[in-house]
Amino acid sequence: MTFRSLSLLLVVFLWVHGQVQADVESISGSIIFNAGSLDNRPEMYLTQEGLGIGVAAPSSNLHVGGNAIISNDLSIGGSSSSSANLFLNGTITNRPQFVLNSSTNLNASLSFAEPDIFGSNIQITLPYAGNVAGRVHHIINKSRTYSVFIHGSGNVISDTSSIELGYQQGRYGSVTVVSDGTQWYILQDSGNVGEIASANLLGYWNFDNLPANSLSVLDHSDHSHTLTATAIATNLQVDGVFQKGFTFNGSDNYLTIADPVDGSLDVGTGDFAFSCWIKPVDDGTIQTLISKVDTGHSSPSIAGAVGWDILVRCDTTNIAQLRMADGSGYVQVSGGTNLADGNWHHVLVNMNRDGNVDLYTDGVANSSDASARTATVSNDGPFRLGTRRPADQWFYNGDMDDVRFYNKSLTPEEIATLYNSGR
């Protein structure tokens, strides 16, 4: 069919269904629906370049200015496919946004998808990995309320059967997966690290979305351990590793919560882990990142003390230090790089009460034997960030972000994920 005959057919169709202003012999003109209406402006334009809908000067055979709704399948560059609403025979060169419905089979060779979610979670099923060796998908959840669940269509995705991307306290979940011809593997996973051992979180404070004009710093674990600041919390927000962090002045501001009556910030004789991102200022003092020590003692190194703390030793070489006491003695481990060099650093303590305690700084561990400290470290002292008890010394001076406290020791894979997520 020639373009002129197509134009004539279009005009005949519109003559039946509307009113037309067009010169069909010159294959150019404009089309007005409901002539005589208030706007009386053309809705369609026909030129030598093509047909424009809402566009006066189309630049291609079909040029749509605005949104287009297609009720059935759309085929581009090839015959239709019965297995897909959108059949694409070609390459997408940019990063468009694909709005996926509540249940989608991601069979097309799309390397990028951003589901916008309105009213429900989205279930995405990847194709059989054995049929698409080398294929890469990058998927971002753009909802603050609902989750994207990614399934491997019977294949294993790393060591789990599915992936959940949620809005993790200020960060959109995203994942990049690749098929090796046998199963799907995770190439990159960022923004959804809130899922790391989430069932074992005793507290998670990321300093995002703080209540306005409040002293409160919300806990995003299941325990609701809201910390109280010594000043309006939002006034102490700074740019963090992920979204927002919290700044401490080294003299009088800190975060605290009284010892919960249910013991939910105590670990007894069990394993535990503590993770945070810090950017301290070198002021020549000993600085406290976290302290949970009984009310009769200010430091785990004092005889009879029960509890633990993590310090930044800016009085020496700016390294991190953990001390843990069980009433009969204490274990100490120090090490790492210069933490007060103006950059963000990841500090993580991984306590295995039957073996070693590992102090990680930027993914590198220093270890010490903790097996001799077998008694409980639970105590009646407050849980504090930025100072020790009593709150009149060893204040933290610098920024902090993404603080996590677990009632288990983390696996090497979980530790690596926490560190790599902020690199």
Secondary structure as GFF3:
##gff-version 3
##sequence-region A 1 423
A	DSSP	alpha_helix	3	17	.	.	.	ID=ss1
A	DSSP	beta_strand	21	23	.	.	.	ID=ss2
A	DSSP	three_ten_helix	24	26	.	.	.	ID=ss3
A	DSSP	beta_strand	28	31	.	.	.	ID=ss4
A	DSSP	beta_strand	44	46	.	.	.	ID=ss5
A	DSSP	beta_strand	51	53	.	.	.	ID=ss6
A	DSSP	beta_strand	62	64	.	.	.	ID=ss7
A	DSSP	beta_strand	74	76	.	.	.	ID=ss8
A	DSSP	beta_strand	86	88	.	.	.	ID=ss9
A	DSSP	beta_strand	103	105	.	.	.	ID=ss10
A	DSSP	beta_strand	112	113	.	.	.	ID=ss11
A	DSSP	beta_strand	122	125	.	.	.	ID=ss12
A	DSSP	three_ten_helix	129	131	.	.	.	ID=ss13
A	DSSP	beta_strand	136	140	.	.	.	ID=ss14
A	DSSP	beta_strand	148	151	.	.	.	ID=ss15
A	DSSP	beta_strand	162	165	.	.	.	ID=ss16
A	DSSP	beta_strand	174	179	.	.	.	ID=ss17
A	DSSP	beta_strand	184	190	.	.	.	ID=ss18
A	DSSP	three_ten_helix	193	195	.	.	.	ID=ss19
A	DSSP	three_ten_helix	198	200	.	.	.	ID=ss20
A	DSSP	beta_strand	201	205	.	.	.	ID=ss21
A	DSSP	beta_strand	216	217	.	.	.	ID=ss22
A	DSSP	beta_strand	227	229	.	.	.	ID=ss23
A	DSSP	three_ten_helix	233	236	.	.	.	ID=ss24
A	DSSP	beta_strand	237	239	.	.	.	ID=ss25
A	DSSP	beta_strand	244	249	.	.	.	ID=ss26
A	DSSP	beta_strand	255	257	.	.	.	ID=ss27
A	DSSP	beta_strand	272	280	.	.	.	ID=ss28
A	DSSP	beta_strand	286	293	.	.	.	ID=ss29
A	DSSP	beta_strand	306	313	.	.	.	ID=ss30
A	DSSP	beta_strand	319	326	.	.	.	ID=ss31
A	DSSP	beta_strand	330	335	.	.	.	ID=ss32
A	DSSP	beta_strand	345	351	.	.	.	ID=ss33
A	DSSP	beta_strand	356	361	.	.	.	ID=ss34
A	DSSP	beta_strand	364	369	.	.	.	ID=ss35
A	DSSP	beta_strand	383	385	.	.	.	ID=ss36
A	DSSP	beta_strand	397	406	.	.	.	ID=ss37
A	DSSP	alpha_helix	412	420	.	.	.	ID=ss38
###
